[in-house]
Every structure is written in structure tokens, then in C-alpha cells.
Amino acid sequence: MQRRELMLAAGLAGTAWLAGCRADTAPLQGGWVGATPARGHRLREALPSPGQGALRKTSVLVVGAGVSGLACARALVNSGVDEVTLLELEDGAGGNSRGHRMAGMVCPLGAHYLPLPGPEAPEVAELLHELGLARHELGRTVYDERHLCHSPQERLFFEGQWHEGLLPPAGDAATLDQYRRFGRLVDKARRELGFAMPSSRARWTAGHAALDGQTFAAWLAAQGLNAARLRWYLDYCCRDDYGAPSAEVSAWAGLHYFASRHGFHAPGTVHGEDGTGEREAVLTWPEGNAWLTERMASALGSQRLQTGRTVLRISPGRHGVELLAWNEAADAPERWQADHVVLAVPLFIAHLLLSSAPPALQAATARLQHAPWLVANLQLKGPLLDRLGVGPAWDSVVYGSQALGYVDAMHQQTRPHPGPTVLSAYWALPRAERGALLQDGWQGWARRVIAELHATHPDLSEQLLRVDMARWGHGMSIPLPGVRGDPALAALRGPQTGRLHFAHSDLAGYSVFEEAYTQGVAVARRLVASL
């Protein structure tokens, strides 16, 4: 009874604090961090006069220091191509895999984990070995346990308490039967069609095209899979990986989520390499995938990696490619000339930068849509009260919520007792909210995030110190029906005959580390062969 009264009192205090009814409450601290939309919007302004700025030359110029750009530049340098320059819009590399720091604690601004790579992703496996995360031992790969997600990994708030894992309890025999039927359908698709990560490593067939031509929701309905708990879970998975619900993404994408990695396992089924019910391990860090991108960037050095450069125009010529950029620190234009340019940026940005875009790029840009994302990092001075059920985990999700849950940035720290931490809350927003995300003040978005978390943590306001938020207006491309099999994307993924090359996760139709990294390495290998 005392526990309930304590939580009720905390909840009432939090409600009053949110409403601004307490005169003794300090104003909310925080703000926007990360990406600077104003720099990208320079593309809407008049270009500097021709000939302005000193001319600089390099052999290969990579535009964009996200995962693809870093992978491409790194692979070129490792292959002996010395004259490589990487231009990045922001003041730090990493794209949507960048990190942040609050009161000495690091936290992610975007992507926050990496599944262990399978046999179709040798490039990613090679990176992990080079960074000391993996090693060969007695004929098998062993990962450094310090970087594997510590247990407990995931939990779901469902019917008033926390449950282990993210799949809702079946509750009845009919729902459990649908769980098992969906698992069998995933296994059948993997066995008969084939799926891989990255997706280009699986052969594209008429069966894949049929799945790609319809929404995941329509395919599920056709299979008679309508259990509310299953449909919520699958919808959550689509929003988490693709930024859009099952009613928008293709059936290929919905099945690929499971069939290319860990499958789908109904309660009571056995899975995993060791024959247990444990879900596959993932690599994660307090700062998320920034742990990876920061090490990839540091290996290039400050001379090769030029940050704070907003590229404005790219003009291919017979004897090279000319590029016009804006040096943000100097507030002045720069001119570059290169033998080859790699566009490691979203395809719609590449289309805007080119003085004359190739037909395949025009077609692909017209088809792709991108999801806006909000990542809110909440600095807490102490641990939150436990609710009924399992204890705190790395990833916590609320059943029925439109938010994607939060990860505890300090979960990976091996401290003996709980203390201050940062909770990183993720929101995949409808495309209609992109304008509000980029234009509205941060306080309104922060209050929206806090209100969502108060449903399960009524004492949040007593522990909250600050909210720093990153907004991604075009956070990831959405695999809408027809996108994965689009011939324009296939053409851009392949070798290019001219001096322009494309490397970005957009080319796969969706955004994950393995796709972006493999694209970057593939372009670098083709360039090394031609140079």
C-alpha cells in the first residue's frame, strides 16, 4: 500500500510539473542538438558567383560522412588510395549514428545497436575484427562480451506490468496459434525465397517481387493473421526498423525484418545457435553506433575528413568533377576538383546537388519517401521507481504506444548500483509531422516525450534534469511497395560508367548499418579496380 501511495504522489507531482502549476519548479532545461537543418537549407539559396573560393584538388572526393561515406573513404585509404577527401555537412562525422554527452554520460542521437553480422555480411565482420570487437577462436567467431548487450535486454509494459521480451503474451489459444503460424510463414519464406542482410546478397525472384508489390498489412490480412497483439508487435517492428507502419511498408520488407536475421519465434519455441530460447545477441554501447563511426572517422585524420562543409553544387566534366561547397567556419565558398566523386548522401540530396542528374537518379528520387525521427535524451539524477514485473532492461517499450520506447544509456556500464543515467527515447513520426518537427520549438516536443513516459514512470519529473533532442527530418527511407525491386535503384547500386558513384542505404530502400556499410565498401572496391 505504501508503494502505491508513493507512486501516486509522484505521479500527481509530475502532472503538476508538466502543466507548469508549481511556482517553485525550475523551467525545463534542454534544447535541440545534433543536425543543423539550416545548413542543408543553403541549397535553397542563391549560389555564389562562379570562380569564387580557392581551388583544391584530390583524386577521390566523398560527399557525406555517414556510415556509407566513412566506409568508402576507409576502404579506399586501406587499399592504398592516398588522395581521398571526405566532405561532411555537420561539424562531426557519423550521420544518424552520432553520439552526444550529458553530464559526462554518453548517449546516442540515432542508431544505437548492431546485430551480429551473418555470413552474407563479410565486410561488416571484417570491420568488427579490425576494431577488436571480434576474434577467431578454434574455428569460430567470438565477440568481446563487454560490447554485447548485457541482460536483461528487452521488456514490454503490458497490462500494468513489465514482461520480458517485446512480444506480448499470447493470452489465448487463438493468438498463440497465429504467433506460431506467422513463425512458420517466415521460415517458409526464408527457405523457399531466400533473404539476406544486406539484401543484395539474396537473389531477387518473382516471389520477392510479388511480396514487394503489396503492403505488409494486406499480406497479413490475406493470411488470416489478425490477432491484435500480433498485429501490434509487427507494426512496432516496422516502425522501429523502417519508420512506418505495416500498412505502408511492403510485405517484402515486413518478412525481410525477420527472415534476414533471427526469424520469428512464438512463445515456447526453441531458437538460437545454442538451441535455447535466447534471442540473438547485439552489439551496443552507451553512445550507440557512434562508438563505431567515431573510430572509423578518427582513422582518416583531419586532413582527409573535412567537416563543416555544405556542398552546394556538383558539375561532372570530361576531365574531372568540379564541386562547390560552403566552408561553415570560414563563412566562405570553396571549390574542389576531383577525378571521381562518391555521393554518400540521401538520393534526393544527390539529385539537388547535381547540375544534371542521370535518369536513374531522377526516377529513384521520385519514388523514395523518408520518415522523420525524433530522438530525445533525458538526463536523470537517479533511478526511476520499479513497477510490477521484470526489472529494468536495456530496451523498454510500452504496448499500444505510438512511441518506440527508450534505451538506458548506462545499461552497459558495470557499476554495482543504479544511479544517474540518460534515457534515449525514440519516435518515428508520420511524414505529415516533418514540418512541425523542423519548425516548432523544442519545449513542446520535450513535453510530449515526457508525458508519454509518465504513463509508466510517474516519478520521472522528480528525477529529470534536462532533455536534449535530435531531429531527423529525413531520418530513413521507407520501403514502400515497389521500392526494393525498383530498377532505378538497381541501376544506381551497380557500377557507374562515369565519374559519379552512389553509396548510401537509400539504395537498398531502407536504412540499416549493414546496408550502408556494404554499399560504401563496394563502391571503394570498384574505384580501386579502375584507378
C-alpha positions in Angstrom: 0.0 0.0 0.0 2.8 2.4 0.8 4.4 1.6 -2.6 1.1 2.6 -4.4 0.7 5.8 -2.4 4.3 6.8 -3.1 3.8 6.2 -6.8 0.5 8.1 -6.9 2.1 11.1 -5.1 5.0 11.1 -7.6 2.5 10.9 -10.5 0.5 13.8 -9.2 3.6 15.9 -8.7 4.8 15.1 -12.2 1.4 16.1 -13.7 1.5 19.5 -11.9 5.1 20.0 -13.0 4.2 19.3 -16.6 1.3 21.7 -16.5 3.5 24.5 -15.1 1.3 24.8 -12.0 4.1 24.8 -9.4 5.6 28.2 -8.8 8.8 26.6 -7.3 9.5 24.4 -10.3 12.5 25.4 -12.4 12.0 25.8 -16.1 12.6 22.8 -18.3 16.3 22.6 -19.4 17.3 21.3 -22.8 17.2 22.1 -26.5 17.9 20.9 -30.0 21.3 19.1 -30.6 22.8 17.2 -33.4 21.9 18.0 -37.0 21.6 21.7 -38.1 18.8 21.9 -40.7 19.8 25.5 -41.6 23.0 24.3 -43.3 21.2 21.8 -45.6 18.7 24.6 -46.5 21.5 26.6 -48.1 20.6 24.6 -51.2 17.5 26.8 -51.4 19.6 30.0 -51.6 21.4 31.6 -54.5 24.7 30.1 -55.3 28.0 32.1 -55.0 29.3 33.5 -58.3 31.4 31.2 -60.5 35.1 31.2 -59.6 34.7 32.3 -56.0 36.9 30.5 -53.5 40.3 28.8 -53.7 40.5 25.7 -55.9 41.5 22.5 -54.1 42.2 19.2 -55.8 42.0 15.5 -54.8 41.7 12.1 -56.6 38.5 10.9 -54.9 36.1 13.2 -53.2 33.5 11.5 -51.0 30.4 13.7 -50.1 28.8 12.7 -46.8 30.5 11.2 -43.7 27.7 8.9 -42.6 28.3 5.2 -42.4 28.5 4.7 -46.2 30.9 7.7 -46.7 33.1 6.6 -43.9 33.2 3.0 -45.1 34.1 4.1 -48.6 36.8 6.5 -47.6 38.2 4.0 -45.1 38.3 1.2 -47.7 40.0 3.5 -50.3 42.7 4.5 -47.9 43.3 0.9 -46.7 43.7 -0.1 -50.4 46.4 2.5 -50.9 44.5 5.4 -52.5 46.1 8.3 -50.7 44.3 11.3 -52.3 40.9 10.8 -50.6 38.9 13.7 -49.2 35.7 13.4 -47.3 33.4 16.4 -47.0 30.7 16.5 -44.2 27.9 19.0 -43.7 28.0 18.8 -39.9 30.9 19.5 -37.5 31.2 15.8 -36.7 31.0 12.6 -38.7 28.7 9.7 -38.3 25.4 10.8 -39.9 22.5 9.3 -37.9 25.0 7.2 -36.0 26.3 10.1 -34.0 26.5 10.4 -30.2 26.0 13.1 -27.5 27.2 13.7 -24.0 25.2 14.8 -20.9 26.9 15.4 -17.6 29.8 13.2 -18.6 27.5 10.4 -19.8 27.5 9.5 -23.5 24.2 8.6 -25.3 23.0 8.1 -28.9 21.5 10.7 -31.2 20.3 8.0 -33.6 21.2 4.3 -34.3 22.0 2.5 -31.1 22.9 -1.1 -31.8 24.3 -3.5 -34.4 23.1 -7.2 -34.8 26.0 -9.7 -35.1 26.7 -10.0 -38.9 25.8 -13.2 -40.7 27.7 -14.9 -43.5 26.3 -12.5 -46.1 28.0 -9.5 -44.5 31.7 -10.3 -44.5 32.6 -6.6 -44.9 30.9 -5.8 -41.6 32.5 -8.8 -39.9 35.9 -7.6 -41.1 35.3 -4.2 -39.6 34.4 -5.7 -36.2 37.6 -7.8 -36.2 39.7 -4.8 -37.1 38.1 -2.8 -34.3 38.8 -5.6 -31.7 35.2 -6.5 -31.2 35.5 -10.0 -32.6 38.2 -12.6 -32.9 38.7 -16.1 -34.4 38.9 -18.8 -31.8 39.0 -22.6 -32.5 37.4 -22.1 -35.9 34.5 -19.8 -34.8 34.0 -16.1 -34.2 33.9 -14.9 -30.6 32.7 -11.5 -29.7 34.0 -9.3 -26.8 31.3 -9.7 -24.2 31.9 -6.2 -22.9 30.3 -4.9 -26.1 27.4 -7.4 -26.3 24.1 -6.1 -24.9 24.0 -7.1 -21.2 21.0 -8.9 -19.8 18.2 -8.2 -19.4 17.9 -7.0 -23.0 14.3 -6.1 -23.7 11.0 -5.7 -21.8 7.4 -4.7 -22.6 4.9 -2.9 -20.4 1.7 -4.7 -20.8 -1.5 -4.8 -18.7 0.1 -2.9 -15.8 3.4 -4.6 -15.5 6.7 -5.3 -17.3 7.2 -8.5 -19.2 10.5 -10.0 -20.6 10.9 -9.6 -24.3 8.9 -7.4 -26.7 6.4 -9.9 -28.0 3.1 -9.5 -26.0 1.9 -12.6 -24.0 -0.5 -14.5 -26.3 -3.3 -14.6 -23.7 -5.4 -17.1 -25.5 -5.0 -20.2 -27.7 -6.1 -18.4 -30.9 -3.4 -15.7 -30.6 -0.8 -18.3 -29.8 -1.8 -20.2 -32.9 -1.3 -17.1 -35.0 2.1 -16.5 -33.4 3.1 -20.0 -34.5 1.6 -19.7 -38.0 3.4 -16.5 -38.6 6.7 -18.1 -37.5 6.1 -20.9 -39.9 5.4 -18.5 -42.8 8.7 -16.6 -42.0 10.6 -19.9 -42.1 8.9 -20.9 -45.4 9.8 -17.6 -47.0 13.4 -17.9 -45.9 13.6 -21.4 -47.1 11.8 -21.1 -50.5 12.7 -17.5 -51.5 15.8 -16.6 -49.5 16.6 -13.4 -47.6 19.9 -11.9 -46.6 21.4 -8.9 -44.8 22.5 -6.9 -46.7 19.5 -7.6 -49.0 21.5 -7.5 -52.3 23.2 -10.8 -51.3 19.9 -12.7 -51.8 18.7 -13.5 -55.4 15.7 -11.4 -56.4 12.9 -13.6 -57.8 9.3 -13.3 -58.9 8.2 -14.4 -55.4 10.1 -11.4 -53.9 8.5 -9.1 -56.5 5.1 -10.3 -55.5 5.7 -9.5 -51.9 7.2 -6.2 -52.8 4.1 -5.2 -54.7 1.7 -5.2 -51.7 1.7 -3.8 -48.2 2.7 -6.0 -45.3 -0.7 -5.3 -43.7 -2.5 -6.5 -46.8 -0.4 -9.7 -46.9 -1.0 -10.4 -43.2 -4.8 -10.0 -43.8 -4.7 -12.4 -46.7 -3.0 -15.0 -44.4 -5.8 -14.6 -41.8 -3.3 -13.1 -39.3 -5.5 -10.6 -37.5 -4.8 -11.1 -33.8 -4.5 -7.7 -32.2 -1.3 -8.5 -30.2 0.5 -10.0 -33.2 -0.5 -7.1 -35.4 0.6 -4.5 -32.8 4.0 -6.2 -32.5 4.6 -6.5 -36.2 3.5 -2.9 -36.6 6.0 -1.9 -33.9 8.8 -3.8 -35.7 8.1 -2.0 -39.0 8.1 1.4 -37.3 11.3 0.6 -35.4 13.3 -0.6 -38.5 11.6 1.3 -41.3 10.0 4.4 -39.7 6.5 3.5 -41.0 3.7 1.1 -40.0 2.8 -2.2 -41.7 0.0 -0.5 -43.6 2.8 1.5 -45.5 5.8 -0.8 -45.9 5.9 -3.7 -48.4 5.3 -7.3 -47.4 8.8 -8.0 -48.6 10.1 -5.5 -46.0 7.9 -7.0 -43.3 9.2 -10.5 -43.9 12.8 -9.4 -44.5 12.9 -7.9 -41.0 12.7 -11.4 -39.6 13.8 -13.7 -42.4 17.1 -12.0 -43.0 18.2 -12.2 -39.3 16.7 -14.0 -36.3 13.4 -15.3 -37.6 10.2 -15.1 -35.6 9.8 -17.4 -32.6 6.5 -17.9 -30.9 6.5 -18.5 -27.1 7.8 -21.9 -26.3 9.7 -22.5 -29.5 13.5 -23.1 -29.4 15.9 -20.9 -31.4 19.4 -19.6 -31.3 22.7 -21.2 -32.3 22.9 -22.9 -28.9 19.4 -24.3 -29.1 18.0 -22.2 -26.3 15.2 -19.7 -26.3 17.5 -16.7 -26.0 17.2 -14.0 -28.7 20.3 -13.3 -30.8 22.9 -11.0 -29.2 23.5 -7.5 -30.4 26.4 -5.1 -30.0 25.6 -1.9 -28.3 27.3 1.0 -26.5 26.2 3.9 -24.3 26.7 6.2 -27.2 25.1 3.8 -29.7 26.7 3.2 -33.1 28.7 6.4 -32.6 31.2 4.0 -31.0 31.8 2.6 -34.5 31.6 5.8 -36.6 33.9 7.7 -34.3 36.6 5.1 -34.7 36.1 4.9 -38.4 36.4 8.7 -38.7 39.5 9.0 -36.4 41.4 6.6 -38.6 41.0 9.0 -41.6 42.6 12.0 -39.9 41.6 15.7 -40.0 43.3 16.3 -43.4 41.1 13.7 -45.2 37.9 14.4 -43.2 36.8 18.0 -43.8 33.7 18.7 -41.6 31.5 21.8 -41.7 31.4 21.8 -45.5 28.0 22.3 -47.0 28.2 21.0 -50.6 26.1 23.2 -52.9 26.7 22.0 -56.5 28.4 19.2 -58.3 29.3 19.5 -62.0 30.8 16.5 -63.8 33.1 17.2 -66.8 35.1 15.4 -69.3 38.3 15.6 -67.4 37.0 15.6 -63.8 34.3 16.7 -61.5 34.0 20.2 -60.0 32.3 20.8 -56.7 31.3 24.0 -55.0 31.0 23.9 -51.1 30.5 26.4 -48.3 33.0 26.4 -45.5 30.8 27.0 -42.5 33.6 28.0 -40.1 35.1 30.5 -42.6 31.7 31.5 -43.9 33.1 31.4 -47.4 32.9 29.3 -50.6 35.3 26.6 -51.6 35.9 25.0 -55.0 37.1 21.4 -55.4 38.2 19.3 -58.4 38.4 15.5 -58.3 38.8 12.6 -60.7 35.9 10.8 -59.1 33.1 11.9 -56.7 31.2 9.4 -54.4 27.8 10.7 -53.4 27.2 9.1 -50.0 24.2 11.2 -49.2 20.4 10.5 -49.4 19.4 10.3 -53.1 17.1 13.3 -53.0 20.1 15.4 -51.8 22.3 13.9 -54.6 19.6 14.9 -57.1 19.6 18.5 -55.8 23.4 18.8 -55.9 24.0 17.6 -59.4 23.8 20.1 -62.2 22.4 17.4 -64.4 21.1 14.3 -62.6 21.1 10.9 -64.5 17.7 9.4 -65.4 18.0 6.6 -62.8 18.6 9.1 -60.0 15.6 11.2 -61.1 13.4 8.1 -61.1 14.6 6.8 -57.8 14.2 10.2 -56.1 10.6 10.5 -57.3 9.8 7.1 -55.7 11.6 7.3 -52.3 9.9 8.7 -49.2 11.7 9.4 -45.9 10.5 9.1 -42.3 11.1 11.9 -39.8 12.6 10.8 -36.5 12.9 12.4 -33.0 15.4 11.1 -30.5 15.1 12.6 -27.0 17.8 12.1 -24.4 16.6 12.6 -20.9 19.2 13.1 -18.2 18.1 11.7 -14.8 19.7 12.3 -11.4 18.7 8.9 -10.1 17.0 5.6 -11.0 13.2 5.5 -11.5 10.9 3.5 -9.3 10.4 -0.1 -10.3 6.9 -1.2 -11.5 5.5 -4.7 -11.2 7.1 -7.4 -13.3 10.6 -7.8 -14.5 13.3 -5.2 -13.6 14.9 -2.5 -15.7 16.3 -3.6 -19.1 18.3 -2.0 -21.9 15.3 -1.5 -24.1 11.9 -0.7 -22.7 8.7 -0.5 -24.8 5.1 0.2 -23.9 2.4 -1.9 -25.6 0.0 0.2 -27.6 2.2 3.3 -27.6 3.0 5.3 -30.7 6.5 5.9 -29.4 9.1 3.3 -29.9 10.3 3.1 -26.2 13.6 4.0 -24.8 17.1 2.6 -24.1 19.1 3.1 -21.0 22.5 4.6 -22.0 24.1 3.4 -18.7 22.8 -0.2 -19.1 26.2 -1.3 -20.5 28.1 0.2 -17.6 29.2 -2.4 -15.0 28.6 -0.2 -11.9 27.5 -2.1 -8.8 24.4 0.0 -8.1 21.9 2.2 -10.1 22.5 5.9 -10.3 22.3 8.9 -12.7 21.6 7.9 -16.3 20.3 9.0 -19.6 17.2 7.5 -21.2 17.1 7.8 -25.0 13.5 7.8 -26.3 12.8 7.1 -29.9 9.9 8.4 -32.0 9.2 7.5 -35.7 6.9 10.3 -36.8 4.3 10.4 -39.6 5.6 12.2 -42.6 2.9 14.9 -42.1 4.7 15.9 -38.9 8.0 16.7 -40.6 7.2 20.4 -40.9 6.3 20.7 -37.2 9.4 18.8 -36.2 11.7 21.2 -38.1 9.8 24.5 -37.2 8.3 24.1 -33.7 10.1 24.9 -30.5 11.9 22.1 -28.6 9.9 22.6 -25.4 6.6 21.4 -26.9 8.3 18.2 -28.3 10.0 17.7 -24.9 6.8 17.9 -23.0 5.2 15.4 -25.5 8.0 12.9 -24.8 7.8 13.4 -21.0 4.0 13.0 -21.0 4.4 9.7 -22.8 7.0 8.4 -20.3 4.8 9.5 -17.3 2.3 6.8 -18.1 4.8 4.1 -16.9 7.2 6.3 -14.8 5.1 8.7 -12.7 8.2 9.8 -10.7 10.0 10.9 -13.9 9.6 14.6 -13.1 11.4 14.2 -9.7 14.5 12.7 -11.4 14.5 14.7 -14.7 17.3 17.3 -15.1 17.5 18.0 -18.8 16.1 17.0 -22.2 18.4 17.2 -25.3 16.7 16.2 -28.6 17.9 15.4 -32.1 15.5 15.8 -35.0 16.0 14.0 -38.3 13.7 15.5 -40.9 14.6 12.6 -43.3 15.8 10.0 -40.9 15.5 6.9 -43.1 14.0 5.8 -46.4 10.8 3.8 -46.2 10.5 0.5 -48.1 7.1 1.3 -49.6 5.6 -1.2 -52.0 7.7 -1.4 -55.2 10.7 0.3 -53.8 13.0 -2.7 -53.2 12.5 -4.0 -56.7 12.7 -0.6 -58.4 15.0 -0.8 -61.5 16.3 2.7 -60.9 17.7 1.7 -57.5 19.2 -1.4 -59.0 20.9 0.7 -61.7 22.4 3.1 -59.1 23.6 0.2 -56.9 25.6 -1.2 -59.8 28.9 0.0 -61.4 28.7 3.5 -62.9 30.4 4.3 -66.2 31.3 7.9 -65.5 33.0 9.8 -62.7 30.0 9.8 -60.3 29.3 7.0 -57.9 26.5 6.4 -55.4 26.8 4.9 -51.9 24.0 5.2 -49.4 21.5 3.0 -47.6 18.8 4.6 -49.7 19.9 2.3 -52.5 18.5 -0.6 -50.5 15.2 1.2 -49.9 15.6 1.2 -46.2 18.2 2.3 -43.6 20.4 0.0 -41.5 24.1 -0.1 -40.8 24.9 -3.3 -42.8 23.3 -1.9 -46.0 25.1 1.5 -45.7 28.5 0.0 -44.8 28.4 -2.6 -47.6 27.4 0.0 -50.2 30.4 2.1 -49.2 32.9 -0.7 -49.4 31.5 -1.9 -52.7 32.0 1.5 -54.4 35.5 1.7 -53.0 36.5 -1.7 -54.4 35.2 -0.7 -57.8 37.1 2.6 -57.7 40.3 0.8 -56.6 40.0 -1.5 -59.6 39.5 1.3 -62.0 42.2 3.5 -60.6 
